[in-house]
């Protein structure tokens, strides 16, 4: 009986350090938050706190503007927070004109997606977070905190970036104010 107890004590002794490690490791379980239209600004506020100071987006500007609204002024807030933007945009849904100087001033790199991309939904991602935005009439948006999902979207983004074209729609003398 004494020998059996010694064996169990050895086994338990080997497990204790592993249990201690589990207790101190940060939780890596993905997190999901769902938002309706009226709370969508919470997603943008979180992106402004990006540790990497870089937000990626795949965006249909017209639909995105309808979701975020005119009053939020994301670009202005993003610039103030020092957060850069890398943007892939749907040409047929673009609402403003830009040139290289405007992009630089607004801490943005941007390209137009190939013409066959005409979607209206949007995706943004930063750090380990990916945010999905449906259209305003659908009114459903969600945010996932997951390193593996963000890595997948970054790879998709980089592939799309490599096949996308220059986004300069404004001549230097007509610089956006």
N, C-alpha and C positions, 0 to 999 in steps of 0.2 A: 504494500500500500504506500509505503514511504517513497519507493522508487517511482511509482506512478505519479505521485504528487510532485516530485522533483522534475519529471518530464513535462508536466502541465505548466509548472512555474517557468521552465525554460521557454516553452511556446508562448506563454503570455508575455514574458520578458522581451521576446523578439517582436511582438505585436505593438507594444506600448510606444516605441519611437514612431512607428508608422501612424498610429492614431494621433499622436502629437502633431505630426506633419500635416495630416488632414485638417486638423483644427486650425492651423496657422496659414494654410494655403488660401489665397483668395478664391472665392467662388467663381467658376468659369461657366456656369450654366447660362445659356442664352436667356435674354429677357425680352418680352414683347409688351409694347404699350400700344393701345388703340385710341385714336382720336376722332372726334367729329369736327366738322368745319370750324365751329366756334373755338376750339382749343388748338388749332393747328399752329398758332404762334409759339406754343410750347416746344415744338420740334425745332423751329428756327432758333429759338433762344438757346436750346441745348447745343446746336451747331456752332453758335457764336462762342461757346466755351471749349471748343475743340483744342485738345492738347497739342496736336500737330500743327495747328493754325492753318489747316488746309481742308477745304470742303470740295468734294467732287459732285457734279450733278449731270444728269441726263434729263434734259428739260424741253418741254413744249411751252415756250414763254407765255403765250396767250392764255392757255389753260392754267398755267401756274400762277399768273397774275390774278386770275379770277379766284383761285383758292386762297392765296395769301392776302389779297386785298390791296388797295392803293395806300392805305394809311400805315402799313407796317414799316416800309422803307428798309427792306432787308439789306440792300446794297450799302446804304449809308451806315447801318449798324455793323455790318460785317467789316467795312473799312475801318470804322472807329475801333473795333475789337482787334484789328490787325490780322484778320483771317483772310487768306487767299482763296480764290475760287478757280477751279478747273472745270470748264463747262462744255458739254456737247449739246448742241441745240438743233431743234427741228426748224429748218429754214422757212417752210411755209407758215409756221406759226409764230415767227419772230415779230416783236412789237416795237422794237427800237432800232436805231442805227448806231453802229459802233465803228471805231477804227483802232489802230494799234495804240495810239495815245490814250484813248478812252479806256481801253482794256488795262493798260498799265496803271493809269490813275485810279481805277476801280479795283486794283489787285486781282485781275482776272486774266486767265488764258482761256480762249474760246475757239471752238471750231464748229462748223456746220456738219451735221450728220449727212450721209449720202441721201439723195433725193427720195429714195423709196421709204425712208423713215418718216411717218406722218402721225405717229401716236400722239395722244393728248395727256397721258399719265406721266408722272415724273418720279425720279429717284434721286436722292442725295445720300452721300455717305461721307463719314469722317471717322477717325480713330477706329473703334470697333462697333460703329453704329451705322445702320442702313435705314433710311426713311423712305417710305413709299407713299405717294400721293395720288389718289384717284382724282377724278374731275370734281368740280364744285357740285354739280347736280347729284353725283353719287355720295359725296361728302364723307368718305371713309379714308382715313390715313392711318398708317401704323409705322412703328419704329421698332427695329430689332437690334439688340445689342448682342453681337456674336462675331468673334474674330473670324471664323471660317466663312461665314456668309459675306462679311465685308471683303475678305480676300478674294472670294469668287467674283464679286461685283467689280473689284479693282481690276481683275484680269479681263473681265468683259469690257470695262471702260477702256483699258489700254488697247485692246484689239480694235474697238470702235474708233478710238483716237487715231490709230495708225491708218485708217481708211477714210477719215473725215477731212474736210477741206477748210481752208482759211475762212475766218469770219471777220471780214472788214467790209462794211456796207456804207461807210461814210468817208468822204474825201477829207483830207487834212484841213482844208479851209472851212469845212462845215462841222468842226469838232463839237460833239455833244457837250452841253453845259451841265 
